Amino acid sequence: MSLKVGLIATGELYEESLRQRVVGISQSAQLLMQLFDYLEPLIVVGMTPSYFKAQAQAYALQLGVTLAPSQISFCRFGQVHPDHRIFQEEPLQAGEAFTLDIWILYQGYHADLARIYHLPPYRREILLLKKGALAVQEAAAKAAKAGERLLNIVQAAQLAAMQAGVSIVEGACGHGVGYALHEEPTIAFCYNAGSPFSRLKAGSIITIEPLIALKPTTLTIHNDGVVTLPAEIPFFYAEAMVYVGEHQSVVIGQ
């Protein structure tokens, strides 16, 4: 199950400044997807995160994008945004799973995406989590419509999670993206956070990135900004970018 990445009909954008912004962010998202596609064959047993980051930086330069190591996160099975020093030289193992999260800035416009990877042999619980994460992401993206409340996205995501037999981690949020990496609105995929009655504006570009676990849990935010989950609770997340149009919403990055 996966979303289709589409093209934006910019004819509906009557303000030139808004048109330029949407086109600029879309171009940044296209470059970031190109970077992911280039890196995917490098994800093999024995590869270290430091080697992978070096290859990502080299290819990003060919695309005209400056990429710092801090812009690439390996969220390995069981912990979100781990201390890079711990995992910098630890090679990938057979059966390992992780989320690769990268953001870039291209000509003043940000893009922010994450994909899920799982090396063989495949584990049943990981396959369940991955399938659930993508199903929740798809449902939430389809619910993102101009003029509708953010609550619609939350309800669609929660329903998809229940149907998939997984739980959405409290404290994980989607967000607007554009001139800044994190812009309004903040989309909390639970009922007790964020601003669920705020309405999406046409022309917005948002990220859809709910964290998925096998049972209910909550993020812990530490004083140094590191965000973790209990080590014994497996999780996954994927991140897509969605353009909220006047007449339809379009996935511009996945």
Residue frames as qw, qx, qy, qz and C-alpha x, y, z in Angstrom:
[[0.000, 0.889, 0.459, 0.000, 0.00, 0.00, 0.00],
 [0.443, -0.228, 0.048, 0.866, 1.47, 3.35, -0.98],
 [0.214, 0.815, 0.224, -0.490, 0.52, 6.85, -1.95],
 [0.641, 0.494, 0.328, 0.487, 0.99, 8.15, -5.45],
 [0.281, -0.504, 0.025, 0.816, 3.19, 11.20, -5.85],
 [0.416, 0.727, 0.525, 0.151, 1.36, 13.62, -8.10],
 [0.338, 0.194, 0.152, 0.908, 1.85, 16.92, -9.89],
 [0.011, 0.590, 0.456, -0.667, 0.33, 20.21, -8.78],
 [0.280, 0.669, 0.497, 0.477, -1.96, 22.14, -11.09],
 [0.327, -0.302, -0.239, 0.863, -0.56, 25.57, -10.21],
 [0.038, -0.410, -0.444, -0.796, -3.24, 27.29, -12.27],
 [0.446, -0.710, -0.531, -0.125, -5.40, 27.34, -9.15],
 [0.522, -0.494, -0.216, 0.661, -2.81, 29.50, -7.35],
 [0.263, 0.880, 0.301, 0.258, -3.77, 33.05, -8.20],
 [0.264, -0.938, 0.202, 0.102, -1.15, 34.81, -6.07],
 [0.662, 0.617, -0.396, 0.156, 2.24, 34.77, -7.77],
 [0.103, -0.621, 0.668, -0.397, 4.12, 34.70, -4.45],
 [0.774, -0.158, 0.506, -0.346, 2.15, 31.65, -3.34],
 [0.894, 0.435, -0.060, -0.084, 2.70, 29.98, -6.70],
 [0.396, 0.685, -0.555, 0.255, 6.46, 30.51, -6.44],
 [0.401, -0.482, 0.658, -0.417, 6.50, 29.15, -2.90],
 [0.891, 0.045, 0.355, -0.278, 4.59, 25.98, -3.80],
 [0.804, 0.556, -0.205, 0.046, 6.70, 25.35, -6.91],
 [0.147, 0.709, -0.607, 0.326, 9.91, 25.95, -4.93],
 [0.581, -0.348, 0.637, -0.368, 8.94, 23.52, -2.16],
 [0.929, 0.256, 0.177, -0.199, 7.83, 20.95, -4.74],
 [0.616, 0.660, -0.409, 0.136, 11.19, 21.17, -6.51],
 [0.153, -0.592, 0.696, -0.376, 12.96, 20.67, -3.19],
 [0.794, -0.099, 0.490, -0.346, 10.80, 17.60, -2.49],
 [0.876, 0.466, -0.091, -0.084, 11.61, 16.16, -5.93],
 [0.344, 0.677, -0.596, 0.260, 15.34, 16.52, -5.26],
 [0.427, -0.431, 0.678, -0.415, 14.98, 14.87, -1.89],
 [0.915, 0.127, 0.286, -0.256, 13.14, 11.89, -3.41],
 [0.712, 0.615, -0.330, 0.070, 15.92, 11.64, -5.98],
 [0.013, -0.628, 0.690, -0.360, 18.43, 11.50, -3.12],
 [0.721, -0.191, 0.547, -0.380, 16.47, 8.72, -1.38],
 [0.916, 0.367, 0.036, -0.155, 16.28, 6.71, -4.60],
 [0.474, 0.678, -0.527, 0.194, 20.05, 7.02, -5.08],
 [0.208, -0.533, 0.703, -0.423, 20.76, 5.88, -1.51],
 [0.875, -0.113, 0.169, -0.438, 18.41, 2.91, -1.41],
 [0.900, 0.272, -0.336, 0.050, 20.78, 0.38, -3.10],
 [0.269, 0.549, -0.605, 0.510, 23.44, 1.25, -0.50],
 [0.607, -0.416, 0.379, -0.561, 21.30, -0.04, 2.37],
 [0.829, 0.141, -0.539, -0.045, 22.85, -3.46, 2.91],
 [0.844, -0.519, -0.068, 0.118, 24.14, -5.55, 5.80],
 [0.748, -0.129, 0.007, 0.651, 27.48, -4.19, 7.05],
 [0.226, 0.644, 0.142, 0.716, 26.90, -0.60, 5.91],
 [0.356, -0.384, -0.481, 0.704, 27.65, 1.98, 8.61],
 [0.072, 0.900, 0.409, -0.133, 25.64, 5.19, 9.09],
 [0.235, -0.747, 0.225, 0.579, 28.78, 7.31, 8.74],
 [0.318, -0.063, 0.720, 0.613, 29.58, 5.80, 5.32],
 [0.187, 0.641, 0.723, 0.175, 25.97, 6.23, 4.26],
 [0.056, -0.907, -0.213, 0.359, 25.95, 9.88, 5.31],
 [0.283, -0.519, 0.448, 0.670, 29.16, 10.54, 3.39],
 [0.263, 0.219, 0.788, 0.511, 27.61, 9.07, 0.23],
 [0.069, 0.806, 0.587, -0.045, 24.45, 11.12, 0.79],
 [0.161, -0.825, 0.029, 0.540, 26.46, 14.32, 1.14],
 [0.303, -0.269, 0.620, 0.672, 28.48, 13.61, -2.01],
 [0.191, 0.440, 0.780, 0.402, 25.39, 12.94, -4.12],
 [0.031, -0.858, -0.437, 0.269, 23.54, 15.94, -2.65],
 [0.210, -0.625, 0.253, 0.708, 26.36, 18.18, -3.87],
 [0.217, 0.075, 0.753, 0.617, 25.80, 16.84, -7.40],
 [0.017, 0.690, 0.707, 0.157, 22.17, 17.91, -7.03],
 [0.108, 0.555, 0.012, 0.825, 23.21, 21.37, -5.88],
 [0.629, -0.685, -0.185, -0.318, 22.15, 20.78, -2.29],
 [0.145, 0.498, -0.679, 0.520, 24.32, 21.25, 0.80],
 [0.824, -0.364, -0.355, -0.250, 23.62, 18.43, 3.25],
 [0.123, -0.609, 0.636, -0.457, 24.97, 18.42, 6.81],
 [0.325, 0.019, -0.938, 0.116, 25.26, 15.13, 8.75],
 [0.160, 0.174, 0.649, -0.723, 22.73, 16.48, 11.27],
 [0.547, 0.237, -0.126, -0.793, 20.12, 16.60, 8.48],
 [0.669, 0.109, -0.689, -0.257, 20.18, 12.78, 8.20],
 [0.511, -0.383, 0.572, -0.515, 18.67, 10.71, 11.01],
 [0.490, 0.038, -0.862, -0.126, 18.83, 6.94, 11.39],
 [0.592, -0.327, 0.334, -0.657, 15.94, 6.10, 13.70],
 [0.348, 0.195, -0.915, -0.055, 16.83, 2.52, 14.45],
 [0.621, -0.371, -0.625, -0.293, 14.38, -0.02, 15.79],
 [0.612, -0.485, -0.547, 0.302, 13.38, 0.93, 19.33],
 [0.339, -0.589, -0.180, 0.711, 14.54, 4.53, 19.63],
 [0.356, 0.869, 0.292, 0.180, 13.72, 7.84, 17.95],
 [0.231, 0.894, -0.216, 0.318, 16.55, 10.20, 16.97],
 [0.878, -0.368, -0.116, 0.284, 19.29, 8.24, 18.78],
 [0.311, -0.832, 0.316, 0.335, 22.56, 9.73, 19.91],
 [0.721, 0.653, -0.222, -0.068, 24.57, 9.75, 16.66],
 [0.011, -0.695, 0.706, -0.139, 27.80, 9.02, 18.53],
 [0.669, -0.172, 0.683, -0.236, 26.49, 5.64, 19.66],
 [0.800, 0.379, 0.459, -0.077, 25.38, 4.49, 16.23],
 [0.244, 0.828, -0.318, -0.393, 27.89, 6.29, 14.02],
 [0.210, 0.522, -0.802, -0.202, 30.06, 3.23, 13.32],
 [0.538, -0.004, 0.800, -0.267, 27.72, 0.39, 14.23],
 [0.147, 0.123, -0.743, -0.642, 27.05, -1.51, 10.97],
 [0.729, 0.006, -0.043, -0.683, 23.59, -2.58, 9.88],
 [0.316, -0.182, 0.922, -0.127, 22.70, -6.13, 10.87],
 [0.244, -0.160, -0.847, -0.445, 20.64, -8.79, 9.09],
 [0.280, -0.577, -0.767, 0.010, 16.98, -8.35, 10.00],
 [0.197, -0.363, -0.304, 0.858, 17.48, -4.76, 11.16],
 [0.122, 0.749, 0.560, 0.333, 14.83, -2.15, 10.54],
 [0.276, -0.415, -0.187, 0.847, 14.97, 1.62, 10.71],
 [0.293, 0.888, 0.353, -0.010, 13.46, 4.86, 9.48],
 [0.511, 0.011, 0.161, 0.845, 15.70, 7.12, 7.41],
 [0.017, 0.911, 0.377, -0.164, 14.72, 10.77, 7.91],
 [0.496, 0.002, 0.199, 0.845, 16.32, 13.53, 5.77],
 [0.162, 0.907, 0.322, -0.217, 15.57, 17.22, 5.34],
 [0.552, 0.119, 0.257, 0.784, 17.11, 19.60, 2.83],
 [0.086, 0.823, 0.168, -0.536, 17.08, 23.29, 1.98],
 [0.514, 0.197, 0.546, 0.632, 17.16, 24.13, -1.73],
 [0.115, 0.385, 0.295, 0.867, 17.03, 27.71, -3.01],
 [0.213, -0.220, 0.291, -0.906, 15.36, 28.86, 0.20],
 [0.777, -0.152, -0.133, -0.597, 12.74, 26.08, 0.38],
 [0.323, -0.354, 0.840, -0.255, 12.71, 23.09, 2.73],
 [0.793, 0.013, -0.472, -0.384, 11.70, 19.49, 2.11],
 [0.322, -0.390, 0.751, -0.425, 11.38, 16.85, 4.83],
 [0.844, 0.079, -0.358, -0.392, 10.78, 13.13, 4.17],
 [0.365, -0.426, 0.803, -0.204, 11.30, 9.77, 5.84],
 [0.778, 0.175, -0.482, -0.364, 11.18, 6.20, 4.54],
 [0.782, -0.382, 0.438, -0.224, 11.09, 2.82, 6.26],
 [0.537, 0.494, -0.676, -0.104, 13.68, 0.13, 5.52],
 [0.825, -0.320, 0.397, -0.244, 13.86, -3.49, 6.66],
 [0.250, 0.539, -0.786, -0.168, 16.74, -5.83, 5.86],
 [0.904, -0.074, -0.338, -0.252, 16.07, -9.59, 5.52],
 [0.167, -0.346, -0.906, -0.176, 15.32, -11.92, 7.16],
 [0.289, -0.428, -0.140, -0.845, 11.97, -10.20, 7.67],
 [0.056, -0.119, -0.825, 0.550, 10.28, -10.24, 11.06],
 [0.094, -0.591, -0.767, -0.231, 6.53, -10.51, 11.41],
 [0.217, -0.773, -0.410, 0.434, 6.13, -7.68, 13.92],
 [0.199, -0.426, 0.250, 0.846, 8.20, -5.33, 11.76],
 [0.035, 0.226, 0.733, 0.640, 6.17, -6.15, 8.66],
 [0.161, -0.709, -0.685, 0.035, 2.98, -5.45, 10.65],
 [0.243, -0.703, -0.159, 0.649, 4.34, -2.12, 11.86],
 [0.174, -0.207, 0.470, 0.840, 5.52, -1.06, 8.41],
 [0.036, -0.432, -0.774, -0.461, 2.20, -1.95, 6.81],
 [0.223, -0.761, -0.563, 0.232, 0.36, -0.13, 9.58],
 [0.263, -0.552, 0.026, 0.791, 2.53, 2.98, 9.34],
 [0.080, -0.019, 0.577, 0.813, 1.96, 3.29, 5.58],
 [0.124, -0.568, -0.774, -0.250, -1.79, 2.67, 5.93],
 [0.246, -0.756, -0.397, 0.458, -2.10, 5.38, 8.58],
 [0.216, -0.389, 0.253, 0.859, -0.03, 7.79, 6.49],
 [0.033, 0.230, 0.715, 0.659, -2.19, 7.17, 3.43],
 [0.176, -0.698, -0.694, -0.023, -5.45, 7.69, 5.33],
 [0.270, -0.702, -0.207, 0.626, -4.20, 10.90, 6.94],
 [0.192, -0.209, 0.425, 0.860, -2.93, 12.30, 3.62],
 [0.035, -0.411, -0.751, -0.516, -6.27, 11.64, 1.92],
 [0.247, -0.758, -0.579, 0.168, -8.08, 13.45, 4.75],
 [0.305, -0.438, -0.009, 0.846, -6.00, 16.64, 4.32],
 [0.240, 0.627, 0.581, 0.461, -8.41, 19.01, 2.55],
 [0.112, 0.210, -0.062, 0.969, -8.58, 22.80, 2.37],
 [0.446, -0.386, -0.087, -0.803, -11.13, 24.26, 4.78],
 [0.821, -0.319, -0.456, -0.125, -11.41, 21.08, 6.83],
 [0.514, -0.778, 0.294, -0.210, -10.42, 20.81, 10.48],
 [0.192, 0.539, -0.812, 0.119, -7.16, 19.14, 11.49],
 [0.605, -0.142, 0.645, -0.444, -9.38, 16.87, 13.56],
 [0.867, 0.376, -0.033, -0.325, -10.41, 15.14, 10.32],
 [0.510, 0.566, -0.640, 0.099, -6.80, 14.08, 9.76],
 [0.219, -0.374, 0.778, -0.455, -6.52, 12.82, 13.34],
 [0.770, 0.073, 0.410, -0.484, -9.74, 10.81, 13.07],
 [0.819, 0.475, -0.261, -0.190, -8.73, 9.27, 9.74],
 [0.307, 0.550, -0.738, 0.244, -5.31, 8.32, 11.13],
 [0.400, -0.261, 0.719, -0.505, -6.75, 6.82, 14.31],
 [0.860, 0.211, 0.188, -0.425, -9.32, 4.78, 12.39],
 [0.716, 0.530, -0.453, -0.037, -6.65, 3.43, 10.03],
 [0.044, 0.493, -0.786, 0.370, -4.44, 2.52, 13.01],
 [0.644, -0.096, 0.565, -0.507, -7.28, 0.64, 14.70],
 [0.882, 0.364, -0.018, -0.298, -8.04, -1.26, 11.49],
 [0.588, 0.573, -0.555, 0.131, -4.34, -2.15, 11.08],
 [0.873, -0.386, -0.279, 0.108, -4.00, -3.35, 14.68],
 [0.566, 0.136, -0.254, 0.772, -1.40, -0.72, 15.65],
 [0.270, -0.840, -0.364, 0.300, -1.30, 2.39, 17.87],
 [0.342, 0.770, -0.013, 0.538, -0.29, 5.98, 17.15],
 [0.577, -0.192, -0.406, 0.682, 2.39, 7.26, 19.54],
 [0.144, -0.942, -0.302, 0.024, 1.25, 10.30, 21.51],
 [0.378, -0.766, 0.165, 0.494, 3.48, 13.35, 21.12],
 [0.455, -0.020, 0.588, 0.668, 4.49, 12.78, 17.49],
 [0.288, 0.758, 0.266, -0.522, 3.41, 15.59, 15.16],
 [0.550, 0.467, 0.420, 0.551, 3.25, 16.52, 11.52],
 [0.190, -0.677, -0.092, 0.705, 3.86, 20.13, 10.56],
 [0.493, 0.862, 0.074, -0.091, 3.84, 22.74, 7.85],
 [0.681, -0.247, 0.340, 0.600, 7.01, 23.05, 5.78],
 [0.435, 0.856, 0.222, 0.172, 8.31, 25.78, 3.49],
 [0.224, 0.834, -0.297, 0.407, 10.62, 28.71, 4.17],
 [0.331, -0.549, 0.667, -0.380, 11.21, 27.11, 7.59],
 [0.251, 0.112, -0.960, -0.051, 11.59, 23.41, 8.30],
 [0.143, -0.458, -0.843, 0.244, 8.76, 23.51, 10.86],
 [0.173, -0.154, -0.101, -0.968, 5.87, 25.87, 10.21],
 [0.486, 0.204, 0.571, -0.629, 2.22, 26.01, 11.20],
 [0.713, -0.501, 0.074, -0.485, 0.04, 24.05, 11.40],
 [0.071, -0.352, 0.906, -0.225, 1.20, 21.46, 13.94],
 [0.779, -0.056, -0.379, -0.496, -0.68, 18.22, 13.40],
 [0.269, -0.330, 0.826, -0.368, -0.81, 16.08, 16.54],
 [0.538, -0.003, -0.731, -0.420, -2.12, 12.61, 15.67],
 [0.272, -0.307, -0.846, 0.342, -3.98, 12.25, 18.97],
 [0.173, -0.747, -0.532, -0.358, -7.05, 13.89, 20.47],
 [0.505, -0.791, -0.250, 0.237, -5.49, 15.61, 23.48],
 [0.471, -0.447, 0.201, 0.734, -2.87, 17.83, 21.82],
 [0.264, 0.155, 0.509, 0.804, -2.38, 20.44, 19.11],
 [0.312, 0.313, 0.152, -0.884, -5.20, 22.57, 17.69],
 [0.309, 0.198, 0.911, 0.188, -7.63, 20.01, 16.24],
 [0.294, 0.757, 0.549, -0.199, -10.27, 22.60, 15.36],
 [0.025, -0.635, 0.334, 0.696, -7.93, 24.72, 13.24],
 [0.774, 0.542, 0.294, -0.144, -8.69, 24.54, 9.52],
 [0.636, -0.086, 0.460, 0.614, -6.27, 23.77, 6.72],
 [0.229, 0.775, -0.043, -0.588, -5.62, 26.61, 4.30],
 [0.813, 0.538, 0.189, 0.117, -5.44, 26.14, 0.54],
 [0.416, 0.813, -0.312, 0.262, -1.86, 26.41, -0.65],
 [0.531, -0.671, 0.492, -0.158, -0.41, 24.89, 2.53],
 [0.715, 0.316, -0.623, 0.029, 2.20, 22.16, 2.38],
 [0.649, -0.561, 0.364, -0.364, 2.26, 19.82, 5.36],
 [0.263, 0.336, -0.904, 0.034, 4.07, 16.68, 6.46],
 [0.872, -0.253, -0.074, -0.413, 2.23, 13.51, 7.46],
 [0.447, 0.422, -0.739, 0.274, 4.43, 11.52, 9.85],
 [0.748, -0.500, 0.125, -0.417, 2.58, 9.63, 12.60],
 [0.049, 0.431, -0.883, 0.181, 4.73, 7.31, 14.72],
 [0.849, -0.112, -0.289, -0.428, 3.30, 3.79, 14.92],
 [0.098, -0.392, 0.858, -0.316, 3.81, 1.24, 17.72],
 [0.412, -0.147, -0.879, -0.190, 2.32, -2.13, 18.55],
 [0.379, -0.624, -0.655, 0.196, 0.78, -0.80, 21.76],
 [0.067, -0.950, -0.154, -0.263, -0.11, 2.64, 23.21],
 [0.680, -0.288, -0.141, 0.659, 2.88, 4.68, 24.34],
 [0.030, 0.993, 0.105, -0.050, 4.14, 8.26, 24.63],
 [0.602, 0.550, -0.214, 0.538, 7.30, 10.05, 23.51],
 [0.572, -0.698, -0.139, 0.407, 9.78, 11.29, 26.11],
 [0.397, 0.812, -0.053, 0.423, 11.45, 14.63, 25.35],
 [0.733, -0.340, -0.235, 0.540, 14.73, 15.05, 27.25],
 [0.203, -0.870, -0.058, 0.446, 16.36, 18.30, 28.37],
 [0.309, -0.423, 0.524, 0.672, 18.92, 18.11, 25.55],
 [0.503, 0.449, -0.210, -0.708, 16.16, 17.84, 22.95],
 [0.160, 0.159, -0.948, -0.225, 16.64, 14.11, 22.27],
 [0.733, -0.038, 0.063, -0.676, 13.32, 12.32, 21.83],
 [0.106, 0.222, -0.969, -0.002, 13.01, 8.65, 22.83],
 [0.805, -0.209, -0.242, -0.500, 10.53, 5.84, 23.22],
 [0.735, -0.428, 0.504, -0.155, 10.76, 2.97, 25.69],
 [0.051, 0.514, -0.798, -0.311, 13.43, 0.64, 24.26],
 [0.321, 0.064, 0.943, -0.055, 11.16, -2.39, 24.52],
 [0.503, 0.628, 0.458, -0.378, 8.46, -0.84, 22.29],
 [0.448, 0.095, 0.588, 0.667, 9.10, -1.25, 18.56],
 [0.262, 0.766, 0.246, -0.534, 7.99, 1.68, 16.39],
 [0.483, 0.222, 0.519, 0.669, 8.02, 2.94, 12.84],
 [0.236, 0.790, 0.258, -0.504, 7.22, 6.12, 11.01],
 [0.488, 0.296, 0.480, 0.666, 7.25, 7.33, 7.45],
 [0.005, -0.653, -0.180, 0.736, 6.91, 10.93, 6.33],
 [0.400, 0.501, 0.581, 0.502, 5.19, 12.35, 3.27],
 [0.027, -0.303, -0.048, 0.951, 4.70, 15.92, 2.06],
 [0.208, 0.596, 0.766, 0.122, 1.19, 16.93, 0.99],
 [0.001, 0.048, 0.155, 0.987, 0.09, 20.02, -0.92],
 [0.165, 0.542, 0.728, -0.386, -3.36, 21.17, 0.22],
 [0.089, 0.144, 0.479, 0.861, -5.07, 22.55, -2.88],
 [0.405, 0.064, 0.130, -0.903, -8.32, 24.42, -3.30],
 [0.791, 0.121, -0.230, -0.555, -9.93, 21.48, -5.08],
 [0.975, -0.067, -0.210, 0.028, -7.73, 18.51, -4.19],
 [0.437, -0.771, 0.458, 0.070, -4.67, 17.60, -2.17],
 [0.806, 0.501, -0.310, 0.053, -1.58, 16.12, -3.82],
 [0.808, -0.470, 0.197, 0.294, 1.29, 14.11, -2.35],
 [0.412, 0.876, -0.249, 0.030, 4.42, 15.92, -3.58],
 [0.231, 0.589, -0.738, 0.235, 6.99, 13.85, -1.71],
 [0.910, -0.307, 0.065, -0.272, 7.20, 10.43, -0.12]]
